Amino acid sequence: MNARRLLAVLAVLSALLGAPAFAGSETAVGREAERETFRQGWVAARLGDQSGMMAAIAALPDYPLTPYLEFELLRQRVDSVPEVVMEQFLARHRDWSFAGSLETAWLRSLGRRGEWEALLLHARDNGDTEVRCHLARARIEQGDHDGLAGEIERLWLVGRSQSSACDRPFAWWRRQGNPSHAVAWQRFEMAVEAGEDSLARYLQRYLSSDQREWAEHWLSMHARPAATLRRARQWHDHDYARHLVSMGVRRLARSEQERARRQWRALGPRFSWSDAERGRIERELALFQAVALDEEAIDAIDALPSGLRDQQMLEWRARVAMARDRWADVLESIQAMSAASQAESRWRYWRGRALAEMNRPDAVVAFGTLSAEPNYYGFLAALQLEQELALCSEEISADAAAQQRLLRDAEFERAVELFHVGLGSHARQTWNRVSRRLSARELEQAALLAAANGWHDRSIAALNGAGNRRAYPWRFPVAEKGSVVALSERYGVDPALVYGLMRAESAMQADALSPAGARGLLQLMPATAQAVARRNGLSYNGSGDLMVPEINLPLGIAHLAELQDRYDGDWVRVAAAYNAGINAVARWLDNRPHTDPDVWMETLPFFETRDYVPRVLAFATIYEWQFGKDPSVLARHALARDGNGGGFACHE
């Protein structure tokens, strides 16, 4: 874009800065036409078609989302926008979802271009690392060195390589005699723990000669703990030696706990351990011995000092005991927990289970006090007593006046519009900002509005924020019902189980993206989706497809059907494999092939899977209620009993 064209664009933007936020009275047809115009402008923005963007901006002077097109135009021209235009735009839209990213992009641009005065004026409170490095350089260039070395040290002291924008400030800092050996060692440790071995080796140049020797041992211990622990028998007693042995033994215990115990027996007497150091190692050994469900772990836990037998250790003592049918030890473990922990539904259920296994009559009382609770453990307790499952739904009445107030709120309107045009991330960020200032009653009305717009994940979030856990029709929506029911019938999967898993996976957010890369309603990994598509002749053209329900649902339900066939219809194993993978489930089944399913779930070594599988089954049970079916999921899969449960009831 030439200078004359840029000035014309900026003139339009400057005029639009004074435009009203939204028109407020468009018809539904008119609003949908505006949405389509906006979508076309957004597509143009993604293609770098600035004339297309400008046409959309000009056509939408009163549409609430027009500033998003302006934002994208400014972002694409961030190196050319005059300071005053960017400053005014950001000031006007300070609370909009794009403001932070645009401001950071602009400040980075100022730094790259050496606009030190503007950077110092606008970047003082920005937390972006690259911006902070540019800011440090600006201070160097301006001769402002007061406290600068400390600021640069904080930038340097991380376990990863920093942006190239930090190179000049770091060079200046090193010329001031930094880093000290202690600071260099601290960053070395951070780099090793972060798995940044190349950075750790680079940092060895800043260590003392004695530290360099230990640094080699450290890298070796991190990569090959068993072999390095054997060599550690030749080390002299030193702070670093004890630290590395402790780290190595605890690291080895996670994967080879018997080997770790042997190494500790050999190394423990060779060093002068403090009570705290010795206790930390022995606690970790006992913990992972328990995670492996070694029966001797109970004695190892009991041998720990009382201060180390905390809630985590008592929970694992109970799990080892239940896996080994030592129900008196299960009960003893629970009774040693804090009163607050004993009051949790999880441990109330296992207390009742232990009492029942011991043929104690008070098991009925234990299950009875829990059976009124509408959660996984309450449902199981009711099934143990052969009672109806307690489920009392709470209706939410629409408040027209409250909803009108919300719809007149410019930020709320903006959130809903962002959802409709498909900018999910911006929509949720805006919604979350609005929700923080709403009362519980307003959140309930917002949930109704979100549900009416098909925005189910925000409806669920709003009700959770309002503390309304019993609005089941809205907290457990039957989204994409026609597709799910048809696909479930096609592949022979219970739709209640599909919905239970979908609700646990994505909370009905069609564009959900996990940190691991799982996508969409059923949170499929791209590699899994590709393989399922190939085996079943389904459409799949890349990871972006997984955000589309029409593609995600057939792939996900076909995958569930394959897992269901693999595990002979056992959904405890299906859900565990969906969460942790078939290889993990194979290991767990090898270790405990004949364990009761409720015990098998409770003794899984992965805390995420241990909580996930019961959540899926409990959610599926609520969907059985939604479909007007008698509960059967938990009876069949968690307790391995034939037939349905006793139905649902509300006794309030």
N, C-alpha and C positions, 0 to 999 in steps of 0.2 A: 504494500500500500504506500503510495507516494505521500509527500507531506501535505499537499492540498487536500487529498482524499481523507487523510487522518484528521485534519482540522475540521472538515465537514462532519465526520463521524462524531468527533468530540463536541461539536456544537449541538448536534442532536441530543447527545447524552446530557450535556449541560442543561438543555431545555427540559429533558425528561426528569432531571433531578427535582424539578418543582411539580411534577405531575402527582395527582392524588394516588393513594395506595391501592384503592379498588373502587369500582363503580357502585356496587352494592345492590342493584335491582335488576340485573340481567335475567332474561328468561332462561329456562333450562336449555332451550335450543340454542340461544345466543351464547351461553356459556360453553356449550360443547363445541360450537364453532370456534370460539376463542381458544379452547384447549387444542383443537386440531391445528390452528395457526401457530400456537406456541410449539407444539410438537415438531412441526415443519421447521420452525426457526431453530429448535434445539438440534435437529438432525443436521441442519446447515452448519450450526456451530461445531458439531463434532467433525464435520468434513472440512472445516476451515473456510467455509463459504461465507465471507463476511458481508457480502451484498445480500445474501439470503437472510442472514441475521438482522441486518438493518431493515429489510423489508418487513420482517415479523415485528420488530420493535416499533416501527412506524404504524403498523396495523393494530397494535395493541396498547394504545396510550394509557388505558384505564385498567388493564388486566392485572390482577395482583401478582402475577409471576413474571411480568415483563423485566423487572430488575435482574432476574436470573440470566436472561439473554444479554443484558448490559454487562453483567458480571463476566460472562464467558467472553464477550468481546474485549473487555478490559484485560482479562487474563491472557488472552492470546496476544495482545499488544502491550504487555506489561513493561517492556523495555522502552516504549515510546510515549507512554501516557504522561502528560505534564503532572507535576506533583500536586498542584492545586485541584485538578480534576479527580485524581485518585483520593486525595485527602477528603474532599467533599463527599464523594461516593461512599467511602468507608464510614464517614461520620453519620451519613443518613441511614446506612444499613448496618450499623454496628452490631445489632442483635440478630441479623439474618444468618442462616446456616452456612452461607458461603463466605462470610466476612473473614473468618480466621484464615482460611486457606488463601484467599485473595491477598490479604494483608501480608502473610508470610511470603508469598510469591513476589510481591512488590518489594518487600524489604530485602529479600535475597537479590533481586535485580539491582536495587540501589547499591548493595555491597559489591556485586560483580562489576558495576560501572564506576565504583569509586566515588559515589555521591555521598561523601562522608557527613556533610552538614545535615542533609536531609535524613540520613540514617540515624545520626545521633539524636535528632529531633523526634523521630517517630518510633524508634526501636527499643527504647529503654526497658520496656516491660515484656518484650516478646521472648518466649521461652524456646524457640526453635534453635537447635544447635548451630546450624549453618549461619543463621542470623546473628547469634551471639558471637560466633567467630568473626564475622564481618564487623560487628560492633567493636570487638577487641582490637581489630586492626585499625578501625577508625580512630580509636583512642590513642593508639600508638602513633598514627599519622598526625594527630592533633597534639601530641606531647602530654597527654593526660595519663600518667602512669600510677596514680594513687590507687592502691588496692588492686591493680591490674594483674599482678603476678598470681594472686590468689584466685581471681576469676578464671584465668587461663588454666591454672592447675586443676580446677574443677572440671573444665572442659576436657582436659587431657586424661583425667583419672576415670576412665571407663574401660570396659573389657572388650572394646571393638575399635577398629580404625575409624577415625573421624573424617568428615568432609575435607576435601582439598582446600576449602575456604579457611581451614584452621592451620594450614601449613605455615603461613607467615607469622601469625601470633605464636605458634609453638616454637618457631625458630627464634623469635625475639626472647621468649621465655627461657629457652635453653642458654642463650647468651648471658642471661642473668645468673647462671650457675645452677639451673634446675635440669632434671629433677634430683632430689636427694635420693640416696640409696633406699631409704625407707619408703618413699613415695613410689619409686620405680618398682620395688618389690610388691607393693600393694596393687599396682596396675598389672603386674605380671600374674599375680594370683587371680585377679578378675578375668584376665584374658584366658587363662587355663580353664577356669570354671565355665567360661562361655564357649569353650571349644575352639577358641581362636589360636591355634597352635602357632601359625606363622607369625602372628603379632607377638605371642609370648616369646618366641625365639628372637625376634627383632629387639624386644625389650631387654634381653640379657646384656646388651652392651652398656646399659645404664646401671647394672648391678655391680656390687663389689665382687672381688675374686672368690671369696667364700660363698657369697650368695649364688654365684654362677654354678658352682658345683651342686648346690642344693636345688637350683632351678632345673638342672638336668634330671635329678632324681624325681622332682615334682612332675615334669612332663612324662617321665617313664611311668610313675605311679598312676597318673591319670589315664594313660593309654593301656598299660599292662599291669594292673595291680597285683595279680598273683605272682608273676615273675619278679616284680620289684620288691614285694614283701619278703621273698626268699633272700634277696640280696641285702635287705635291710638288717638281717641278723649280724652283718659285719659293721654296721654303723655305730659310731660312738654316741653316747647319750647327749642329745642336743635339743634345743627347743624345736628347731626345724625337723629333726628326726622324729620326735614324738608326734608333731603335727602331721607329718606325712604318713607315719604308720597308722595313726588314728584315721586319717582320711582313707587310706588304702583298705584297711580292714572294714570300715563302714561301707565303702564303695563295693567291695567284693561281696559283702553280706547280701546285697540286693539281688545278686544273680546266683551266687554259689555259697549259700550260708554255711554249709558243713565245712567247706574249704576255708572260709573266713574264720570259723571257730578254731580250726587246726592252726592256722597262722597266728591267731591271737594267743593260743596256748604256748606257742614257741616264742613269741616276741614279748608277751606281757612281762615276764620276769627280767628282761634285758634292759628295761628303761625305768627311770624314776618317775612314775606317774603320780600326778595329784589325784585326790579322790574324785574331783570333778571330771578329769580326763578319763580315768578308768571307768567311772560310772557311765559317761556318755557312750563309750565303746560297747560296754556290756549291755546297755539298754538297747542299742541298735542291733546287736547280735541276737538278743532275745526277741526283739520285734520281728526281724525277718525270719527267725526260726518259727515264730508263730504264724507269720504270713504263709510260710511253707506248710503249715498245719502239722508240724512235727509234734508228736505227743509230749516229748520232753520239754517243749517250750513252756508248758505250765510250770514245771519246776524251775526253769531258767527265769521266768518272770517273778516267781515267788522268792527267788534268791536275791533279787535286786533290792537295794535300799528302799524303804517305804516312799521316800520322796520321788523316786523314779517310776513308781507304779501309778502312773497318771491315767486319765480316762482312756487314752489310746491303748495303753498296755492292758487295761482291764477289759476293754472291748475285744482285743485280740485273744486274751485269755479265754473269754467266753466263746469266741468263735472256734478256737482249737478244741475246747471241751465239747461243743455241740457236734463238731465234725467227728469226734471220737466217741460219741454217745456217753459222755461223762456229764450227765445232766445235773448232778449235785454240784459239780464244779462250775457249770453254767450259772446256776443259782447263786453260788458263793461269789462269783465274779460280779454279777449284777448287784448283789447286796453290798459290795465294797465300793460301788460307784457313788458319786455325789447324789444328793436328793434330787437335784435338777435333772441329772441324767436318768435316774431311775424313773422319773415322771414322764420321760419321752415315750411316745407310742411304740417305738421300736423295741425298747427294753422292757416295756410292760408286756408286749406280746411274747418275747422270749422268756420272760419270767413265767408267764402262763404256760408256755410250751414245756419248760423244764418241770414245772409242777405236774403237768399232765403226764409226762414221761415217767415221773416218779410215783404216779398213781396217787397224788395228793388231792384231796377233795377241794382244797382252796384254789385249784386251777379254774374251777367254774367261776369263782368270784373274780379272779384275775382277768379272765376273758370277758366276763360280763361287764366290768367297768370300762373296758376298752371297746366293746362291740358297738357302742352308740356313735363312735367317731367315724366320719365319712372319709377314711383314707385307707391306704393299703393294709396297714396292720389292724385297723378297726374292722375292715371287711374280712380279713383272715380270722380274727377273733370270733366274729359272728358265724362264719362257716364252721369253725371248730365246735361251736355250740349248736350247729344246725338251725340257726335263726335267719330271719330276713336281714338283708343288708340295710343299714341305716343311711338314708339319703333324703334330705329335706331341701328342696329347691326353693330359692327365694326369687320372686318375681320383681322386676324393676318397672315401675310405672313411668311413662313418658311425661315429662314436665315441659309443656310447650313453651312457656315463658323462659325457662332456664335454657332450653335449646336455642331459642331465638337470640338470647344474649350471647351464647357461644358463637352462633353463626355470624353475629355482627362484630365479633372480635377479629380484627384484621389478621392477627397471627394464627388463630385457629383456622380461619378461612384459608390462609396460605398453606397450612399443613395439609388440609383436605385436598386443595387443588394440586399440590405437589404429588400427592398419592395418585390422583386421577391421571396426571400426565405421565406418570411412570418414573418420577425421580424419588425412588423409595428412600434412599439414604438421607437426602435433604428433608423429605417428608417426616421421617421418624425423628430426626434431630429437632425439627421445628415443633413437632407434637410434644416431644419430651420437655422442651422448654416451656410450652404452654401448660403442660400438666403439673409442673412444679408449683404453679400459682393457683391451682384450682382446689376447691374444697372437696371432701369426699362425695357430697351430693352432686356437685358439678362434674366430678370424674365419672359418676354413674351415668349422667346424661351424655357426657362425651362418649362413653362406651356405647350407648345406644346409637348415637350418630355415626360412630365409626363402623359399627356392625351393619347399619343400614346402607352404608357406602361400600360394604364388602371388605372393609379394612379390619380383618379379624384379629391380627396380632396386636393392634393398638387397642382394640376393645378389651382383649384379655389383659393387656398391661394396665389399662385404666382401672379395671375392676380390682386387679391386684393392688394397685395404688390406693384405691378407696377402701381396701380391707374387706371387700365383699367376696368371700370365698364360696358363697353358696348360690351365686347367680349362674347355675350350671348351663342353661341354654346358651348364654353368651360366653362363658369361660371355656366351653367345650363345643364350639360351633361345628356344624356339619357342612363344612366348606366343600365346594366342588362335588356335591353329593351325587349327581348323575354319573359323573365319570368314575368316582370311587366305587360306587355300587356296581356299575357295569363291569369295570375291570376286576373287582373282587370276585364277581361271579365267573368271569371268564377264566381267571387263574386259580379259582378254588381257595380263596383266602377269606376269612371272616372279616367283613368290613369294620366291625368294632375294633378288631386288632389293628387293622390298617390305620384307622383314625387314632387309636391310642398311641401308636408309634409316631404318626405324623405330628400329633399334638406335643409329644415329648421331644421330637427332633427339632421342629421349626416354630412351634406355637402358631402354625398356620401362616407363616410369613413366606410368601412365594419366592422372594429374592434373598432368602437367608443365605449367608455365607459364613462357614465356620473358620476358625483359625487354621484348621488342617486342610481347608479347601473343599469341604463338602458343600453341596449347593441345593437350594430349592426346598420345596415342601417336604420331601422325604430325604433330604440331605445326602444325596449321592455323591460319591467321589467320581471325577471324570473317568478314571481308568475302569472303575466298576461299571459305570454307565455304558462305556464303549463295549465291554465284554458282554454285558447283558443284552445290549442292542444286537450284537452280532449273533448271539445264540438264539434270540427270539424273533429276529427279523423286524426289529423296531427302528424307528427313525431316530438318528442321533448324529448331529453335525458339529459337535464341539461343546465345550463347557458352558458357553452362553445359553445353549438350549435348556440346560437344567433349571434355569430361572423361569421357564415357561411351563405352567402346570400341565398343559396338554402333552408335553413331552416327558416331564419329570414323573408324572403319576404312572403311565404305562411301564416305564423303566423300573421305577421303584417297586411297584406291585409285582411285576414279573420277577424281580430279584427276591422279594419276600417269598414268592411261591417256590423259587429254587431252594432257598434256605429251609422252607417248610418241608420240602421233599427230603432234603439232606438229613434233617433231624426228626423225621417221622412224625411231623406235626407238633413237636414239643416247642412251644413258643418261649419257654424260659431260655432254651438254647438258641432259638431263632433271634430273639432280641439281644442276647449276649453276643452272638456272632455279628449282628448288624452294628453293634456298638464297638466291639473290640476286635473283630475279625475271626475267621474260622480257625486260624492257627492257634490263637489264644484259647479258644473254646476246646480245641483238640487237647491241648496241654491240661486244661482243667478237668476234662472228662477222663483223661488217663490217670490223673491223681485221685479222682473221686468218682468212679463210674456208677456207684450204687447209692449215692447220698440222696436223702429226701430233697425234693426240689426247693422247698423254702430254706432248708439249711444250705443247699448248694449255692443259692443266690447270696445268702448272708455271708458266706465264707469266701466269696470271690476276692482275689488279691487286689484288683483294680477298684479303687473307691468309686470311680465314675460309673463303671459297669454295675457295681454292687448297688448303687442307688438308681441307676437307669432302668434296669429290668423290672423291679417292682413298680416304678413309676409308669412304665408302659402298660403293665397289666392292670394297675389301678385305673389309669385313664381309659383303657379299653372297657373296663367294668362300667365306668360312667357313661361311655358311649352305648353300652348295652341298655342302660336306663334310657338314654336319649331315643333309642330305636324301639322302646317298648318291649324289650326282650327280657326274659328271666336271666339273672347272672349265671354264667357258666365258666367264664374265662379263668377266674381265680381257682375255682374248685378243680377244674381239669388240669391246669398248668402249674399252679403253686402248691396244691395239696395232692395232686395226682388222684383225684376222686372222680368217679363217673357221675354223670347227671348234672343237673343244674343246682344252683344254690336255692335258697328258699324264697327268692323274689326280693323286691325292694319295699321298704316301708319307712314312713315318717311318723314317729310317735309323739311329736310335740303337741 
